[in-house]
Amino acid sequence: MARKPEPPTPATGNRDKLIEALMGLLAERRFEELGFGDLAARAGVSLAACRAEFGSMLAVLAAHAKEIDRKVLAGLDSDLADELPRERLFDVLMRRLEALAPHKGAIRSLMRSARRNPPLALALNGITMQSMQWMLTAADINAAGPGGAVRAQGVALLYASALRTWVDDDDPGLARTMAALDRELARGARWAGLLDTLCRLAPSRRGPGRRSRPQRDDLDEEPIPA
């Protein structure tokens, strides 16, 4: 599973320049210290061009997450189709971490800021959850509907936990990160199995004469990989 991280995509347009500028600045300074003036100066673009691309600093972070999503999706291996769901998700999330490797310093800084700033942590969770819906889909796990949203939130939390190991893992083979991610996926599978059981055992609240809905739910159909 030790793949060589891809080099950052060369920044060409203003959008790419601004994303790369923010990642570079985050490796040096805290997120809460940065403004669009800093970003424009580092990227070498005007404030007008900066405003044309992004409306907030969080939007730049969301664009970066989207670019990482794209890299992971573009590099999918067709051989994954033969693996179990949990193994497919493990591979997809490791690919994501490898794509993030050039920006490890920025991610470490952002995580520190999030620990001190609950609104930032909440916003980052929303961005991560959206990415995890794509990662689940890449692993051929249903991410649609309410069940998919619950599944994506669960994966976002376990991914964030694995990130805490990854940011300090200097081993080229990422052995510690792989072990941490495997543990988190096992924990997620147990949690999904428990939730599935509770959904099945929950008493019906259907009143007399009311028609019951079909006994089908995304979480019952396919829990987080076991």
Rosetta constraint file for C-alpha pairs under 8 A:
AtomPair CA 1 CA 91 HARMONIC 7.99 0.50
AtomPair CA 1 CA 173 HARMONIC 7.37 0.50
AtomPair CA 2 CA 172 HARMONIC 7.07 0.50
AtomPair CA 2 CA 173 HARMONIC 4.73 0.50
AtomPair CA 2 CA 174 HARMONIC 7.09 0.50
AtomPair CA 3 CA 98 HARMONIC 7.53 0.50
AtomPair CA 3 CA 173 HARMONIC 7.75 0.50
AtomPair CA 4 CA 98 HARMONIC 7.61 0.50
AtomPair CA 5 CA 98 HARMONIC 5.11 0.50
AtomPair CA 5 CA 99 HARMONIC 6.10 0.50
AtomPair CA 5 CA 101 HARMONIC 6.31 0.50
AtomPair CA 5 CA 102 HARMONIC 7.62 0.50
AtomPair CA 6 CA 98 HARMONIC 7.35 0.50
AtomPair CA 6 CA 99 HARMONIC 6.20 0.50
AtomPair CA 7 CA 102 HARMONIC 6.87 0.50
AtomPair CA 8 CA 102 HARMONIC 6.53 0.50
AtomPair CA 11 CA 16 HARMONIC 4.82 0.50
AtomPair CA 11 CA 17 HARMONIC 5.06 0.50
AtomPair CA 11 CA 20 HARMONIC 7.07 0.50
AtomPair CA 12 CA 16 HARMONIC 6.12 0.50
AtomPair CA 12 CA 17 HARMONIC 6.58 0.50
AtomPair CA 13 CA 17 HARMONIC 6.25 0.50
AtomPair CA 14 CA 18 HARMONIC 6.07 0.50
AtomPair CA 14 CA 43 HARMONIC 7.79 0.50
AtomPair CA 14 CA 45 HARMONIC 6.95 0.50
AtomPair CA 14 CA 49 HARMONIC 7.20 0.50
AtomPair CA 14 CA 50 HARMONIC 7.46 0.50
AtomPair CA 14 CA 53 HARMONIC 7.56 0.50
AtomPair CA 15 CA 19 HARMONIC 6.33 0.50
AtomPair CA 15 CA 50 HARMONIC 7.94 0.50
AtomPair CA 15 CA 53 HARMONIC 6.07 0.50
AtomPair CA 16 CA 20 HARMONIC 6.18 0.50
AtomPair CA 17 CA 21 HARMONIC 5.97 0.50
AtomPair CA 17 CA 43 HARMONIC 5.34 0.50
AtomPair CA 18 CA 22 HARMONIC 6.20 0.50
AtomPair CA 18 CA 39 HARMONIC 6.48 0.50
AtomPair CA 18 CA 40 HARMONIC 7.06 0.50
AtomPair CA 18 CA 42 HARMONIC 8.00 0.50
AtomPair CA 18 CA 43 HARMONIC 5.44 0.50
AtomPair CA 18 CA 50 HARMONIC 7.46 0.50
AtomPair CA 18 CA 60 HARMONIC 7.54 0.50
AtomPair CA 19 CA 23 HARMONIC 6.43 0.50
AtomPair CA 19 CA 60 HARMONIC 5.99 0.50
AtomPair CA 19 CA 61 HARMONIC 7.43 0.50
AtomPair CA 19 CA 63 HARMONIC 7.27 0.50
AtomPair CA 19 CA 64 HARMONIC 6.12 0.50
AtomPair CA 20 CA 24 HARMONIC 6.17 0.50
AtomPair CA 20 CA 43 HARMONIC 7.70 0.50
AtomPair CA 21 CA 25 HARMONIC 6.11 0.50
AtomPair CA 21 CA 39 HARMONIC 6.08 0.50
AtomPair CA 21 CA 42 HARMONIC 5.65 0.50
AtomPair CA 21 CA 43 HARMONIC 5.30 0.50
AtomPair CA 22 CA 26 HARMONIC 6.01 0.50
AtomPair CA 22 CA 39 HARMONIC 6.16 0.50
AtomPair CA 22 CA 60 HARMONIC 7.64 0.50
AtomPair CA 23 CA 27 HARMONIC 6.50 0.50
AtomPair CA 23 CA 103 HARMONIC 6.42 0.50
AtomPair CA 23 CA 106 HARMONIC 5.46 0.50
AtomPair CA 24 CA 28 HARMONIC 7.00 0.50
AtomPair CA 24 CA 103 HARMONIC 7.79 0.50
AtomPair CA 24 CA 106 HARMONIC 6.85 0.50
AtomPair CA 25 CA 29 HARMONIC 5.91 0.50
AtomPair CA 25 CA 34 HARMONIC 7.91 0.50
AtomPair CA 25 CA 39 HARMONIC 7.81 0.50
AtomPair CA 25 CA 42 HARMONIC 7.94 0.50
AtomPair CA 25 CA 106 HARMONIC 7.56 0.50
AtomPair CA 26 CA 30 HARMONIC 5.97 0.50
AtomPair CA 26 CA 31 HARMONIC 6.18 0.50
AtomPair CA 26 CA 105 HARMONIC 7.36 0.50
AtomPair CA 26 CA 106 HARMONIC 4.60 0.50
AtomPair CA 26 CA 107 HARMONIC 7.73 0.50
AtomPair CA 26 CA 109 HARMONIC 6.14 0.50
AtomPair CA 26 CA 110 HARMONIC 7.00 0.50
AtomPair CA 27 CA 103 HARMONIC 7.71 0.50
AtomPair CA 27 CA 105 HARMONIC 4.69 0.50
AtomPair CA 27 CA 106 HARMONIC 4.17 0.50
AtomPair CA 27 CA 107 HARMONIC 7.75 0.50
AtomPair CA 27 CA 108 HARMONIC 7.84 0.50
AtomPair CA 27 CA 109 HARMONIC 6.29 0.50
AtomPair CA 28 CA 106 HARMONIC 7.76 0.50
AtomPair CA 29 CA 33 HARMONIC 6.84 0.50
AtomPair CA 29 CA 34 HARMONIC 7.51 0.50
AtomPair CA 29 CA 109 HARMONIC 7.44 0.50
AtomPair CA 30 CA 34 HARMONIC 6.98 0.50
AtomPair CA 30 CA 109 HARMONIC 6.23 0.50
AtomPair CA 30 CA 110 HARMONIC 7.10 0.50
AtomPair CA 30 CA 113 HARMONIC 6.52 0.50
AtomPair CA 31 CA 109 HARMONIC 7.55 0.50
AtomPair CA 31 CA 110 HARMONIC 6.42 0.50
AtomPair CA 31 CA 113 HARMONIC 6.54 0.50
AtomPair CA 32 CA 113 HARMONIC 7.42 0.50
AtomPair CA 34 CA 38 HARMONIC 6.26 0.50
AtomPair CA 34 CA 39 HARMONIC 7.48 0.50
AtomPair CA 35 CA 39 HARMONIC 6.43 0.50
AtomPair CA 35 CA 57 HARMONIC 7.49 0.50
AtomPair CA 36 CA 40 HARMONIC 5.91 0.50
AtomPair CA 36 CA 47 HARMONIC 7.35 0.50
AtomPair CA 36 CA 50 HARMONIC 7.47 0.50
AtomPair CA 36 CA 57 HARMONIC 7.43 0.50
AtomPair CA 37 CA 41 HARMONIC 6.14 0.50
AtomPair CA 37 CA 47 HARMONIC 7.02 0.50
AtomPair CA 38 CA 42 HARMONIC 6.16 0.50
AtomPair CA 39 CA 43 HARMONIC 6.08 0.50
AtomPair CA 40 CA 44 HARMONIC 5.82 0.50
AtomPair CA 40 CA 45 HARMONIC 5.18 0.50
AtomPair CA 40 CA 46 HARMONIC 5.98 0.50
AtomPair CA 40 CA 47 HARMONIC 5.95 0.50
AtomPair CA 40 CA 50 HARMONIC 6.33 0.50
AtomPair CA 41 CA 45 HARMONIC 6.62 0.50
AtomPair CA 41 CA 46 HARMONIC 7.75 0.50
AtomPair CA 45 CA 49 HARMONIC 6.33 0.50
AtomPair CA 45 CA 50 HARMONIC 6.78 0.50
AtomPair CA 46 CA 50 HARMONIC 6.20 0.50
AtomPair CA 47 CA 51 HARMONIC 6.06 0.50
AtomPair CA 48 CA 52 HARMONIC 6.22 0.50
AtomPair CA 49 CA 53 HARMONIC 6.56 0.50
AtomPair CA 50 CA 54 HARMONIC 6.27 0.50
AtomPair CA 51 CA 55 HARMONIC 6.11 0.50
AtomPair CA 54 CA 59 HARMONIC 6.08 0.50
AtomPair CA 54 CA 60 HARMONIC 6.48 0.50
AtomPair CA 55 CA 59 HARMONIC 6.50 0.50
AtomPair CA 56 CA 60 HARMONIC 6.84 0.50
AtomPair CA 57 CA 61 HARMONIC 6.61 0.50
AtomPair CA 58 CA 62 HARMONIC 6.18 0.50
AtomPair CA 58 CA 123 HARMONIC 7.79 0.50
AtomPair CA 59 CA 63 HARMONIC 6.14 0.50
AtomPair CA 60 CA 64 HARMONIC 6.27 0.50
AtomPair CA 61 CA 65 HARMONIC 6.29 0.50
AtomPair CA 62 CA 66 HARMONIC 6.18 0.50
AtomPair CA 62 CA 127 HARMONIC 6.00 0.50
AtomPair CA 63 CA 67 HARMONIC 6.26 0.50
AtomPair CA 64 CA 68 HARMONIC 6.35 0.50
AtomPair CA 65 CA 69 HARMONIC 6.17 0.50
AtomPair CA 65 CA 127 HARMONIC 7.34 0.50
AtomPair CA 65 CA 128 HARMONIC 7.64 0.50
AtomPair CA 65 CA 131 HARMONIC 6.96 0.50
AtomPair CA 66 CA 70 HARMONIC 6.23 0.50
AtomPair CA 66 CA 131 HARMONIC 7.18 0.50
AtomPair CA 67 CA 71 HARMONIC 6.35 0.50
AtomPair CA 68 CA 72 HARMONIC 6.32 0.50
AtomPair CA 68 CA 96 HARMONIC 6.87 0.50
AtomPair CA 68 CA 99 HARMONIC 6.40 0.50
AtomPair CA 68 CA 100 HARMONIC 7.10 0.50
AtomPair CA 69 CA 73 HARMONIC 6.14 0.50
AtomPair CA 69 CA 96 HARMONIC 7.43 0.50
AtomPair CA 69 CA 131 HARMONIC 6.46 0.50
AtomPair CA 69 CA 134 HARMONIC 7.16 0.50
AtomPair CA 69 CA 135 HARMONIC 7.59 0.50
AtomPair CA 70 CA 74 HARMONIC 5.95 0.50
AtomPair CA 71 CA 75 HARMONIC 6.29 0.50
AtomPair CA 71 CA 99 HARMONIC 7.06 0.50
AtomPair CA 72 CA 76 HARMONIC 6.51 0.50
AtomPair CA 72 CA 92 HARMONIC 7.20 0.50
AtomPair CA 72 CA 95 HARMONIC 6.19 0.50
AtomPair CA 72 CA 96 HARMONIC 5.86 0.50
AtomPair CA 72 CA 99 HARMONIC 7.22 0.50
AtomPair CA 73 CA 138 HARMONIC 6.62 0.50
AtomPair CA 76 CA 92 HARMONIC 7.85 0.50
AtomPair CA 76 CA 138 HARMONIC 7.53 0.50
AtomPair CA 79 CA 83 HARMONIC 7.69 0.50
AtomPair CA 80 CA 88 HARMONIC 5.87 0.50
AtomPair CA 80 CA 139 HARMONIC 7.80 0.50
AtomPair CA 81 CA 88 HARMONIC 7.69 0.50
AtomPair CA 81 CA 140 HARMONIC 7.95 0.50
AtomPair CA 83 CA 87 HARMONIC 6.02 0.50
AtomPair CA 83 CA 88 HARMONIC 5.95 0.50
AtomPair CA 84 CA 88 HARMONIC 6.19 0.50
AtomPair CA 84 CA 225 HARMONIC 7.74 0.50
AtomPair CA 85 CA 89 HARMONIC 6.18 0.50
AtomPair CA 85 CA 139 HARMONIC 6.72 0.50
AtomPair CA 85 CA 140 HARMONIC 7.35 0.50
AtomPair CA 85 CA 141 HARMONIC 6.93 0.50
AtomPair CA 85 CA 225 HARMONIC 5.02 0.50
AtomPair CA 85 CA 226 HARMONIC 7.22 0.50
AtomPair CA 86 CA 90 HARMONIC 6.11 0.50
AtomPair CA 86 CA 185 HARMONIC 7.12 0.50
AtomPair CA 86 CA 224 HARMONIC 7.63 0.50
AtomPair CA 86 CA 225 HARMONIC 4.30 0.50
AtomPair CA 86 CA 226 HARMONIC 5.84 0.50
AtomPair CA 87 CA 91 HARMONIC 6.22 0.50
AtomPair CA 88 CA 92 HARMONIC 6.25 0.50
AtomPair CA 88 CA 139 HARMONIC 5.13 0.50
AtomPair CA 88 CA 140 HARMONIC 7.89 0.50
AtomPair CA 89 CA 93 HARMONIC 6.09 0.50
AtomPair CA 89 CA 135 HARMONIC 7.34 0.50
AtomPair CA 89 CA 136 HARMONIC 6.71 0.50
AtomPair CA 89 CA 138 HARMONIC 7.97 0.50
AtomPair CA 89 CA 139 HARMONIC 5.16 0.50
AtomPair CA 89 CA 225 HARMONIC 7.74 0.50
AtomPair CA 90 CA 94 HARMONIC 6.16 0.50
AtomPair CA 90 CA 181 HARMONIC 7.24 0.50
AtomPair CA 90 CA 182 HARMONIC 7.09 0.50
AtomPair CA 90 CA 185 HARMONIC 7.57 0.50
AtomPair CA 91 CA 95 HARMONIC 6.18 0.50
AtomPair CA 92 CA 96 HARMONIC 6.34 0.50
AtomPair CA 92 CA 135 HARMONIC 6.50 0.50
AtomPair CA 92 CA 138 HARMONIC 7.11 0.50
AtomPair CA 92 CA 139 HARMONIC 6.56 0.50
AtomPair CA 93 CA 97 HARMONIC 6.34 0.50
AtomPair CA 93 CA 135 HARMONIC 7.15 0.50
AtomPair CA 93 CA 159 HARMONIC 7.74 0.50
AtomPair CA 94 CA 98 HARMONIC 6.22 0.50
AtomPair CA 94 CA 178 HARMONIC 7.54 0.50
AtomPair CA 95 CA 99 HARMONIC 6.24 0.50
AtomPair CA 96 CA 100 HARMONIC 6.33 0.50
AtomPair CA 97 CA 101 HARMONIC 6.28 0.50
AtomPair CA 97 CA 166 HARMONIC 7.92 0.50
AtomPair CA 100 CA 104 HARMONIC 6.43 0.50
AtomPair CA 103 CA 107 HARMONIC 6.32 0.50
AtomPair CA 104 CA 108 HARMONIC 6.13 0.50
AtomPair CA 104 CA 167 HARMONIC 6.15 0.50
AtomPair CA 105 CA 109 HARMONIC 6.27 0.50
AtomPair CA 105 CA 167 HARMONIC 7.68 0.50
AtomPair CA 106 CA 110 HARMONIC 6.12 0.50
AtomPair CA 107 CA 111 HARMONIC 6.11 0.50
AtomPair CA 107 CA 167 HARMONIC 7.46 0.50
AtomPair CA 108 CA 112 HARMONIC 6.40 0.50
AtomPair CA 108 CA 167 HARMONIC 5.91 0.50
AtomPair CA 109 CA 113 HARMONIC 6.36 0.50
AtomPair CA 110 CA 114 HARMONIC 6.15 0.50
AtomPair CA 111 CA 115 HARMONIC 6.38 0.50
AtomPair CA 112 CA 116 HARMONIC 6.88 0.50
AtomPair CA 113 CA 117 HARMONIC 6.09 0.50
AtomPair CA 113 CA 120 HARMONIC 7.79 0.50
AtomPair CA 114 CA 118 HARMONIC 6.34 0.50
AtomPair CA 114 CA 119 HARMONIC 8.00 0.50
AtomPair CA 114 CA 120 HARMONIC 5.54 0.50
AtomPair CA 114 CA 121 HARMONIC 4.63 0.50
AtomPair CA 115 CA 121 HARMONIC 6.97 0.50
AtomPair CA 117 CA 121 HARMONIC 6.27 0.50
AtomPair CA 118 CA 122 HARMONIC 6.12 0.50
AtomPair CA 119 CA 123 HARMONIC 6.23 0.50
AtomPair CA 120 CA 124 HARMONIC 6.08 0.50
AtomPair CA 121 CA 125 HARMONIC 6.10 0.50
AtomPair CA 122 CA 126 HARMONIC 6.46 0.50
AtomPair CA 123 CA 127 HARMONIC 6.51 0.50
AtomPair CA 124 CA 128 HARMONIC 6.05 0.50
AtomPair CA 125 CA 129 HARMONIC 5.90 0.50
AtomPair CA 125 CA 156 HARMONIC 7.15 0.50
AtomPair CA 126 CA 130 HARMONIC 6.35 0.50
AtomPair CA 127 CA 131 HARMONIC 6.46 0.50
AtomPair CA 128 CA 132 HARMONIC 6.08 0.50
AtomPair CA 128 CA 156 HARMONIC 5.94 0.50
AtomPair CA 129 CA 133 HARMONIC 6.42 0.50
AtomPair CA 129 CA 152 HARMONIC 5.61 0.50
AtomPair CA 129 CA 153 HARMONIC 5.52 0.50
AtomPair CA 129 CA 155 HARMONIC 7.77 0.50
AtomPair CA 129 CA 156 HARMONIC 5.35 0.50
AtomPair CA 130 CA 134 HARMONIC 6.94 0.50
AtomPair CA 130 CA 152 HARMONIC 7.50 0.50
AtomPair CA 131 CA 135 HARMONIC 6.33 0.50
AtomPair CA 132 CA 136 HARMONIC 5.96 0.50
AtomPair CA 132 CA 152 HARMONIC 5.35 0.50
AtomPair CA 132 CA 153 HARMONIC 7.68 0.50
AtomPair CA 132 CA 155 HARMONIC 6.53 0.50
AtomPair CA 132 CA 156 HARMONIC 6.06 0.50
AtomPair CA 133 CA 137 HARMONIC 6.22 0.50
AtomPair CA 133 CA 143 HARMONIC 5.46 0.50
AtomPair CA 133 CA 148 HARMONIC 7.39 0.50
AtomPair CA 133 CA 149 HARMONIC 7.48 0.50
AtomPair CA 133 CA 152 HARMONIC 5.31 0.50
AtomPair CA 134 CA 138 HARMONIC 6.05 0.50
AtomPair CA 134 CA 143 HARMONIC 7.76 0.50
AtomPair CA 135 CA 139 HARMONIC 6.26 0.50
AtomPair CA 136 CA 140 HARMONIC 6.31 0.50
AtomPair CA 136 CA 141 HARMONIC 5.11 0.50
AtomPair CA 136 CA 142 HARMONIC 6.77 0.50
AtomPair CA 136 CA 143 HARMONIC 6.10 0.50
AtomPair CA 136 CA 152 HARMONIC 7.26 0.50
AtomPair CA 137 CA 141 HARMONIC 5.35 0.50
AtomPair CA 137 CA 142 HARMONIC 6.22 0.50
AtomPair CA 137 CA 143 HARMONIC 6.11 0.50
AtomPair CA 141 CA 222 HARMONIC 7.78 0.50
AtomPair CA 141 CA 224 HARMONIC 7.89 0.50
AtomPair CA 142 CA 148 HARMONIC 6.09 0.50
AtomPair CA 142 CA 218 HARMONIC 7.75 0.50
AtomPair CA 142 CA 222 HARMONIC 7.44 0.50
AtomPair CA 143 CA 147 HARMONIC 7.23 0.50
AtomPair CA 143 CA 148 HARMONIC 3.72 0.50
AtomPair CA 143 CA 149 HARMONIC 6.50 0.50
AtomPair CA 143 CA 151 HARMONIC 6.90 0.50
AtomPair CA 143 CA 152 HARMONIC 6.77 0.50
AtomPair CA 144 CA 148 HARMONIC 4.55 0.50
AtomPair CA 144 CA 149 HARMONIC 6.92 0.50
AtomPair CA 145 CA 149 HARMONIC 6.38 0.50
AtomPair CA 145 CA 218 HARMONIC 7.69 0.50
AtomPair CA 146 CA 150 HARMONIC 6.35 0.50
AtomPair CA 146 CA 218 HARMONIC 7.73 0.50
AtomPair CA 147 CA 151 HARMONIC 6.14 0.50
AtomPair CA 147 CA 217 HARMONIC 7.22 0.50
AtomPair CA 147 CA 218 HARMONIC 4.94 0.50
AtomPair CA 147 CA 219 HARMONIC 5.46 0.50
AtomPair CA 148 CA 152 HARMONIC 6.00 0.50
AtomPair CA 148 CA 218 HARMONIC 7.04 0.50
AtomPair CA 148 CA 219 HARMONIC 7.93 0.50
AtomPair CA 149 CA 153 HARMONIC 6.17 0.50
AtomPair CA 150 CA 154 HARMONIC 6.24 0.50
AtomPair CA 151 CA 155 HARMONIC 6.28 0.50
AtomPair CA 151 CA 223 HARMONIC 7.84 0.50
AtomPair CA 151 CA 224 HARMONIC 6.42 0.50
AtomPair CA 152 CA 156 HARMONIC 6.01 0.50
AtomPair CA 153 CA 157 HARMONIC 6.31 0.50
AtomPair CA 154 CA 158 HARMONIC 6.44 0.50
AtomPair CA 154 CA 188 HARMONIC 7.01 0.50
AtomPair CA 155 CA 159 HARMONIC 5.87 0.50
AtomPair CA 155 CA 188 HARMONIC 7.45 0.50
AtomPair CA 156 CA 160 HARMONIC 6.11 0.50
AtomPair CA 157 CA 161 HARMONIC 6.34 0.50
AtomPair CA 158 CA 162 HARMONIC 6.30 0.50
AtomPair CA 158 CA 181 HARMONIC 7.60 0.50
AtomPair CA 158 CA 184 HARMONIC 5.48 0.50
AtomPair CA 158 CA 185 HARMONIC 7.03 0.50
AtomPair CA 158 CA 188 HARMONIC 7.20 0.50
AtomPair CA 159 CA 163 HARMONIC 6.18 0.50
AtomPair CA 159 CA 181 HARMONIC 7.27 0.50
AtomPair CA 159 CA 184 HARMONIC 7.75 0.50
AtomPair CA 160 CA 164 HARMONIC 6.73 0.50
AtomPair CA 161 CA 165 HARMONIC 7.34 0.50
AtomPair CA 161 CA 184 HARMONIC 7.53 0.50
AtomPair CA 162 CA 166 HARMONIC 6.30 0.50
AtomPair CA 162 CA 177 HARMONIC 6.50 0.50
AtomPair CA 162 CA 180 HARMONIC 5.67 0.50
AtomPair CA 162 CA 181 HARMONIC 5.27 0.50
AtomPair CA 162 CA 184 HARMONIC 7.15 0.50
AtomPair CA 163 CA 167 HARMONIC 6.10 0.50
AtomPair CA 163 CA 177 HARMONIC 7.82 0.50
AtomPair CA 164 CA 168 HARMONIC 7.32 0.50
AtomPair CA 165 CA 169 HARMONIC 6.22 0.50
AtomPair CA 165 CA 176 HARMONIC 6.97 0.50
AtomPair CA 165 CA 177 HARMONIC 5.70 0.50
AtomPair CA 165 CA 180 HARMONIC 6.93 0.50
AtomPair CA 166 CA 174 HARMONIC 7.51 0.50
AtomPair CA 166 CA 176 HARMONIC 7.53 0.50
AtomPair CA 166 CA 177 HARMONIC 5.15 0.50
AtomPair CA 169 CA 174 HARMONIC 6.26 0.50
AtomPair CA 169 CA 176 HARMONIC 6.52 0.50
AtomPair CA 169 CA 177 HARMONIC 6.67 0.50
AtomPair CA 170 CA 174 HARMONIC 7.10 0.50
AtomPair CA 171 CA 175 HARMONIC 6.72 0.50
AtomPair CA 171 CA 176 HARMONIC 7.88 0.50
AtomPair CA 174 CA 178 HARMONIC 6.10 0.50
AtomPair CA 175 CA 179 HARMONIC 6.22 0.50
AtomPair CA 176 CA 180 HARMONIC 6.12 0.50
AtomPair CA 177 CA 181 HARMONIC 6.03 0.50
AtomPair CA 178 CA 182 HARMONIC 6.06 0.50
AtomPair CA 179 CA 183 HARMONIC 6.23 0.50
AtomPair CA 180 CA 184 HARMONIC 6.22 0.50
AtomPair CA 181 CA 185 HARMONIC 6.11 0.50
AtomPair CA 182 CA 186 HARMONIC 6.21 0.50
AtomPair CA 183 CA 187 HARMONIC 6.21 0.50
AtomPair CA 184 CA 188 HARMONIC 6.05 0.50
AtomPair CA 185 CA 189 HARMONIC 6.08 0.50
AtomPair CA 185 CA 225 HARMONIC 7.73 0.50
AtomPair CA 186 CA 190 HARMONIC 6.35 0.50
AtomPair CA 186 CA 226 HARMONIC 7.16 0.50
AtomPair CA 187 CA 191 HARMONIC 6.22 0.50
AtomPair CA 188 CA 192 HARMONIC 6.09 0.50
AtomPair CA 188 CA 224 HARMONIC 6.78 0.50
AtomPair CA 188 CA 225 HARMONIC 7.96 0.50
AtomPair CA 189 CA 193 HARMONIC 6.13 0.50
AtomPair CA 189 CA 223 HARMONIC 7.43 0.50
AtomPair CA 189 CA 224 HARMONIC 5.50 0.50
AtomPair CA 189 CA 225 HARMONIC 5.67 0.50
AtomPair CA 189 CA 226 HARMONIC 4.86 0.50
AtomPair CA 190 CA 194 HARMONIC 6.22 0.50
AtomPair CA 190 CA 226 HARMONIC 7.47 0.50
AtomPair CA 191 CA 195 HARMONIC 6.19 0.50
AtomPair CA 192 CA 196 HARMONIC 6.02 0.50
AtomPair CA 192 CA 219 HARMONIC 7.80 0.50
AtomPair CA 192 CA 223 HARMONIC 5.59 0.50
AtomPair CA 192 CA 224 HARMONIC 5.68 0.50
AtomPair CA 193 CA 197 HARMONIC 6.24 0.50
AtomPair CA 193 CA 223 HARMONIC 6.72 0.50
AtomPair CA 193 CA 224 HARMONIC 7.97 0.50
AtomPair CA 194 CA 198 HARMONIC 6.20 0.50
AtomPair CA 195 CA 199 HARMONIC 6.12 0.50
AtomPair CA 196 CA 200 HARMONIC 6.38 0.50
AtomPair CA 196 CA 219 HARMONIC 6.24 0.50
AtomPair CA 196 CA 220 HARMONIC 5.74 0.50
AtomPair CA 196 CA 223 HARMONIC 7.17 0.50
AtomPair CA 197 CA 201 HARMONIC 6.19 0.50
AtomPair CA 198 CA 202 HARMONIC 5.82 0.50
AtomPair CA 199 CA 220 HARMONIC 7.82 0.50
AtomPair CA 206 CA 210 HARMONIC 6.23 0.50
AtomPair CA 206 CA 211 HARMONIC 7.80 0.50
AtomPair CA 206 CA 212 HARMONIC 6.86 0.50
AtomPair CA 216 CA 220 HARMONIC 6.76 0.50
AtomPair CA 216 CA 221 HARMONIC 7.07 0.50
AtomPair CA 217 CA 221 HARMONIC 6.07 0.50
AtomPair CA 218 CA 222 HARMONIC 6.15 0.50
AtomPair CA 218 CA 223 HARMONIC 7.65 0.50
AtomPair CA 219 CA 223 HARMONIC 5.11 0.50
